[in-house]
Amino acid sequence: MLLAPMKTLACSLVLALAAVYCAAQSAPATKHPIVLRAARMLDVANGKLVSPGEVLVEGDRIVAAGGSVAHPSDAEVINLGETTLMPGLIDAHVHLFLHPGAEDLQTVDESVPERTLMAADAARRDLLAGFTAERDMGTEGAGCADVALRNAINSGLIPGPRMRVSCNAVDILGGHEDAIGYNPAQHVLSNADYADSIEDLVKVMREQRKGGADFTKIYETGRDLLKDGRFTTPFQYTTEQLAAAVAEAERTGGDRSSGRGVAVHATGEPGAGLAVAAGVASVDHAYVLSDATMKAMHEKGIYAVPTFAIAEYFADHAATAERAERLKAEQTLHAAEFKKQMAAGVPFAVGSDVGPFPHGTQAREMELMVEFGMKPADVMRADLINGAKLLGWTGQIGELKAGYLADVIAVEGDPIADIKVLRKVVFVMKGGEVYRRPQ
């Protein structure tokens, strides 16, 4: 449900962003050291807590982290009390240019400037919820407007997470996001960029990289059908075509660990297997994977990004009881397959598909991963260590270590004992700048 008409919201966002701009211009960057102190600190790699926890920050970097750190004479000490210090969260599958409501009509009803203003507010909401790094998986028809958003965040003009952006997703004619079901005479535009051949794929990727895209998002499957317990979904590109896309990404420095590779929307077979054979960086959604695909993902280090939260939201907000039941059945299937994927050693990153459900609420994704069988410590490693690698920031974010970027949050409680405390973010620092303090 939309809480206010989008036109009114856009006007409000203009005023809000103007205020943010003025604040950004008038507030100098923090120069003095900062010591963060809390009752606990999360050791992500070992899945345990250090008590107490302290982090020394100078500029945009962590200088030291542990049970106690040096306190320079000019340091500001921020005592966060009975909280847990941990790295900023990572969401590897977001849509900043979408909001709750009629997803298929947003690109028709709303202009790109209007959607960009709303995306800036979405980025702010995600940051304040503790997500300090994200991968935007397609602007859904807004072209490379996400590049402008990323650059505005990087320059300090607006608050938001560190971003990897893809411009539009890439799709075949008549594919997953091609405005199917509308009057053809109206020529309703696709939410993706068309590519029907290897030549098309390479050309589109080069155009998007020229526009500033970090990576490429490709629709590989859709539309999905679950009937009589059998899940089917047509593939869109062959392994040869996808391999050409991966090679083009690698030509410009985009291997799987750089954050500049190829990610695919793939819910099932044979599309997921074709993409894995081509060497993509991630298989997003990954409802059903064959044994061979799971084995190859384990061997190649290709991440599955489950996106449970969006499926739950769509089921809870379905227009009809029939659709709700179908979506719940798909989620049940996905949860069962998720257990098989864990047993097969498939590596995971965490992505929520937030956008069609409210920004800033996507910690629900990690709750569902625990609910469906993954231990909280493993979810934290998937989100923070694997997420950092998938986004190309290994050794920069995802752990509280000397030399890492000072992306630090504090939550009320212990995330290893109760993953739901990730909803209770009371402090947010990104790059040494404090964006949220306890009230």
N, C-alpha and C positions, 0 to 999 in steps of 0.2 A: 504494500500500500504506500502510495506517495503521501508524505505528510504535508506538502504544500505544492502549489502549481510550480512547474519548473521555471516559468518566466520570473515569478517572484523570487524563487530561490536564486536564480542567476543574478538578479539585482542585488540581493543581500550579499552574495559572494563578491561582487565588485567592491562593495564597501569593506567587507572583511579583508579582502586581499589588499586593498589600499592601506588599511591599518597595518597589516603585516609588512607591507613594503616600507612604510614609514618607520616601523620598529626596527626592521633590518638595517635601514640606513643610519639610524641614530644609535644603535647599540654596538659598541666596539667589540671585537672578538676578545674572548677571555685570554689574558696574558699570564696571570699568576697560576701557580700550580694548584691543583685541587686534589684533596684526599677524600675519597668516598669510603664511608664506614657503615657496615651493617652487621646484623647478627650472624649472617651466613653469606657464603659465596659459592656459586655453582662451578664445580670442576667438570666441564662438559665431557671431556674425553674419557674420564674415569667414572662418570655417572655418580658422583658423590658430592657432598657439601663440605666446605671448609668453614670452620667456625672459630672465631669471628672472621669476617672478610673485609679486606681493605684493598683499594685500588688507588694508585697514585697516577694522576693525569697531568701532563704538561703539554700545552698546545693541543693538537688534535690526536695525540698518541698516549697510550698506556706506557708508563715508565716501569711500574712494578705492580704486582698483584699477589696477594697471599693472605695469611693470617694476620700479618702486620707489615706495614711498609714504612719507609722513612717519611717524616713529616717536615718538609722544608719550612724554614721560619716564616716565609711569606705565603704559605699555603692556606687556602680556604678549606676548612674541614666541613664536609656535609655529612652529618650523622643521620642515617636513614633508619635507625632503630631496629625493630623486630621485622626486618625484611630480608630478602635474599638478593644479593647482587648477581647479575648474570649478563651475558652478552645480549645485545639487541636482537630481537627475533627476525627471522627471514621468511618471507612469503615468496615462493618461487613461481606462483601462478596467480597473478592479479589482473584485473581490468579496471584501471583508473578512470576510463572513459565510459563506464557503465554505472547505472544506479538501479535500485529496485523499481520495478514497474514493467511496462511493456517493452521488453528488451528489443524485440524486432522492430518497434516503431521509433525508438529513440533517435536513430540515425535519419529518420524521415522528418520527425517533428522538431528536432533540435539542431541548430547550426553548429559548425565546428567551433567557432569562438565560444558559444554558450557551453558546449560540452567541455572545452578546455578549462573554463572557469570552474566548472563542477569537478573536473579531474584534479585541479589544484586543491580544492577543499577535501577531496578524497585522500590525496596524498598526506595532507595535514592530519586527518583523522587516523590514518594508518600509523603515522609516526607517533602520535600521542598515545596510541594503543601499544606502543613498544616495538613496532616493526620498523627497524632502522635500515633494512635493505629489502628490495623487491625486484621481481622480474615481471614487467608488464607484457602480457601475452596477447598483444594485438589491440589496436585502438578501435576496432569494430567500425571502420569506415571513416575515421578521423585522420587517415594518412599518417604523416610523421609529426602530428601535433604532440605526441609523447616525447619527441626529441626536444621540443621547446620547453616542455615541462621539466624534463631531466636537467636541461641546461640552467633553467631558472632556479631549480633546487641547488645545483652545484655552485652557482654564483652567489647563493645566499639571499636571492630575491624573495623566495617563498620557502616555507618549511616543508620538508618531506623526506622520505627515505632515500638512500642511495638507490639508483635505478639502473637496470638493464632494460632497454626498450627495443621493440621490433617493428615499429610503424604498423601498417596493416598486416594481418595474417595473409597467407598465400593459399589459393584455392583454385580448383578446376571450374570451368564453366558448368553451371548446374550443380555445383558441389555443396558442401555442408552449409555455407553461409551466403548462398547466392540468391537471397530474397525470393525463395521458391514459395508459390502460393498466391502471389500478387497478380494483378492484371498485367499481362506481358506488355500491353500497349502503353502502360505507364513507365516502362523502362526503369523500375526501381533499382537503384544501384546496389551492387553487392557490398557486404561489409568487409570483403577481402579483395586482394589484388589477384587478377586472373593470371594463371600460368598453366598451359595445357601441354607443354612439351619441355624437353631439356633446355632448349633455346629460350623459351619463355621464362623458365625458372631462373636461369642465370641472369637474364635481362632484368627481371623484377628485383632480384637480390642486389644487383649493381645499382639500380635506381634507389632502392631503400638504403643501401649503405651510403650512397651519395647524400641522401637526405639525413643521415646521421644515425641510422639503426645500429644497435650493438649486435643483434643476432637475428635469426630468421625463424618465424613461427609458421608451420605448414599444417593445414588440415589434411590428415591422411585417411580418416574414416568418417562415416556418417551417410545417411541417418541410421540410427540404431533401432533394432527390433528385438524384443524379448517375447517369444511365443512358445508356449508349451515347454517352458524351462530351457529353451535353446536361444542363445544370444547370437545375433548376426549383425554385421555392419559392413557395407561395401568399402573396398579400398579405393583411393583416388590416384595414387602415384605408385609406379613400380619401383623396385629396388634400384634399377639403373637410373631412373630419374632422381630419386632421392640421393643416391650416391653422387650424382653430379652436383646437387645442391650442397652436400657436405664438402665436396672437393672445392667448390667455389668459396665456401666459408673458410676453409683451411687456407686457400690461396691468400686471403687477407688476414691471416693470423687467427682464424677462428676454430681452433681445435676444441675438443669437448671440455677441457679444463680452463678455457679462456673466458667463458661467458659470452663468446661471440660465434657459437656454433649454430646448429639447427635443432629446434625442438618441434615435436609433432604432437598434434591432437590425434590420439589413437586409442580407441576404446576397446578394440578387439582384433581378432584375426580375420583374414591374413595380413591386414594392414600393419599391425604392430610388429609382426615378424619381418615384413619387408623393410620397415624403418630401422629396426635393430640391425638387420643385415647390412644396411647402408651406413651404419655407424653414427646415428644421430646422438645428440647429447642427452635427451630425455624423452620418455614416452609419457605424456600427460593424460590422465584419466585412467588408462590401463585397467579397465574393468575385467577383461578376460585375456589371459596370456597363455599360449601353449607351453608345454614343457620345454620344447626346443628354444622358444623365445626367452623364457625365464633363464635357462642355462646360458644363453648367449649374453643376456644382460648382466648376469653375474660375472661372466668371464671378461666382458668388455668394460664393466663399470658404468653401464648406462642406467640412469636413474628412472624409476617409476615415480610419478607424482600423482597420488591417488585422487585428490579433490573430492573428498566425501562431503564437505560442508555444503557445497552448492547443491548437491543431489538431495541432501536433507531439506534444505530450504525450499527447493522447487516442489518437493513432495508435500511439505507442510503448507505451501501456498498455491497448490494446484487449483485450476479453475473448475475442475470436475472431480468427483469421487473416483471415477474410472481412471483418470490420469494419475491421481494421487496413488492409487493402488499399484499402477504400473511402475511408477517411479520408486515406490517403496520396495517392490519386487526386484528392481534393478539394483537398489542399494544393498539388499540382502544378498544377492548374487555377488556383488562386488566385495562385500565384507568377507564372504566365504573364500573367494578367489585371493583376497589380500592375505589370508592366512597361508594359502598355498605358496604365494609369492615370497612371503617371509621364510617359509621352510626351504624354499629353493635358493635362498641367498640373494634374491634380487635386492640391489641397493635402492634406498628410498631418499627422496627429498620431500619437503613439505610445501604444498601449494593448495590454496583454498578455492581458487576461482572467484574470489570476492569481487563484487561489482554489482551483479544481479541481486546480491544480498548486501546489507549495509557495511560499508567500509568501517574498519575499526573493531569489528566483531569476529574476525577470522581466527582468533585463538581456538574457536570451536573445532577447527580442523584437527588440532592436536588432541583434543578431548576424544574425538571420534576414532582417531588412530589407536588410542589406548583402549577405548571401548571395544574395538574390533580385534584386539589381541596383541598390540605392540606395547612393550614395557615403556613407562615414562622416560627412563634414561635413554632408551634407544630412540624414542621420538625426539628427544633433545639433540642427540647426535645427528639424526637425520635432518633436523631443521637447521642446526647451527654449523656443524662440520661439513656435512654433505651439501647443504645449501650454499655455504661459502664457496665450495669447490665448483658447484654447478654455475654460480654466477661469476666465477673467475676471480674471486677474492680470497683464495686460500692464503693463509698467513697474514691476512689483513683484518678479517672480521671472523666472528663465530666462536671465539674463545677470549678469555680475559688473560692476556699474556703481554709481557713486555714487548714493545715494538708494534703491537697491533693498534689499529685505529680505536679511539676511545668511544666506541659505541656500547654504552652500558645502560641497563635498565635495572630497576628494583621492583620486586613483586612481594605482596603480602603472603607469607607462607613458604612452603617447601614444594617446588615443582616436581621433585622426584617422588614425593609421597602423594601429592595431589596435583595432577596436571591442570586442574581447574583454576589454580591460583594465577595462571597466565592471564586470566581476565582482570586480575587485580594489580595492574601496573600503576605504581605511584610515583615513579621517577624515570625520566628518559633523558639520556645524553647521547648525542651523535657528534662524532668528531670533536669531542671536548666541549661542545656547546650544550648547555642545559635547556631543554625544551619543556620539561614538566618537573615540578617539585611536589612533594606531599602538601596537601591543603592544611 
